[in-house]
Amino acid sequence: MSQFTKLTAVAAPMPASNIDTDIIMPKAFLKRIDKEGLLDGLFHDVRLNKDGNERKNFVLNKEEFRSAKILVTGPNFGCGSSREHAVWAFKRGELGVSLGLHLPVFSLTTALITVS
């Protein structure tokens, strides 16, 4: 793992509480054991409409946040069951930093810090 010293990047606000791993990576995307195609699953059900078109009100679909590398999250971001696939998708999308209050100890957020 490379040493983290400084990141200058766009930060996207995601202030909702209790965004759990089912929202971050829906179970339909957990069938793969490789890392290909996982970016498609990242926030899939809240990022896209049922017809597959982007929801304009989802923060990472907004032009000013498409290149975000940092998520500024609400309390309890990454709660729920452990989802290694979610961590892989964050890494594929180059979203590597999550800042928030009350991050669960055994959570996606912890994994983002520790997985290289």
Salt bridges, closest charged atoms under 4 A:
ASP22 OD1 - ARG83 NH2 2.51
ASP34 OD1 - ARG32 NE 2.78
GLU36 OE2 - ARG92 NH2 3.37
ASP45 OD1 - HIS44 ND1 2.95
GLU54 OE1 - ARG66 NH2 2.52
GLU63 OE1 - ARG66 NE 3.61
GLU94 OE1 - LYS69 NZ 3.25
